[in-house]
Amino acid sequence: MTNDEWARQRKDNHKEVERRRRGNINEGINELGRIVPNGSGEKAKGAILARAVQYIHHLKENEARNIEKWTLEKLLMDQAMGDLQAQLEEVRRAWDDERASRQRLEGELAVLRGMHGGSDPSAAPRPTSAEQRASPKRSLDDGDAASVDDGDKRAKRPRVD
């Protein structure tokens, strides 16, 4: 191969490489034109690139707004969660206090019943209707545990000693 042929071959190769490069650039710009929302519908490469830049700025602004909004929402949710957890703890403490009070009162009731010897059922305090509704079972005078309905039926029968 002569020097002229070699130079010609090199020039042709360079033209082919440059043609592929321009083709890739054009394909990329055309793809941007299809992806980016069409403002004026221009097909010019410069207009497509300008629209792409505007759209990218728009997306970045939206992203920043969304991040700010989500951060605020998360902060509010975390605060609400903390408030709910505090309320839950308060309700648990109240529940424990009520349970302790109930146990204490049941102990006092047992002592009072023991002091009266169980011989006079009218002397021992009876549970109120609110207490009966709160507890599905109650203790009868003869020591049997029965449901409230069963207790009402038995209470109507005369007691035989």
Residue pairs with C-beta under 8 A, 6 or more apart in sequence:
1 9
26 45
29 45
29 48
29 49
30 48
32 48
32 49
32 51
32 52
33 43
33 48
33 51
36 48
36 51
36 52
36 55
37 51
37 55
38 51
39 51
39 54
40 47
42 48
42 51
109 124
109 125
112 124
112 125
113 124
116 123
116 124
118 124
118 141
121 141
124 141
127 135
127 138
132 138
132 148
136 147
136 148
137 145
137 146
137 147
137 148
138 145
138 146
138 148
138 151
139 145
140 146
140 151
140 154
141 159
146 154
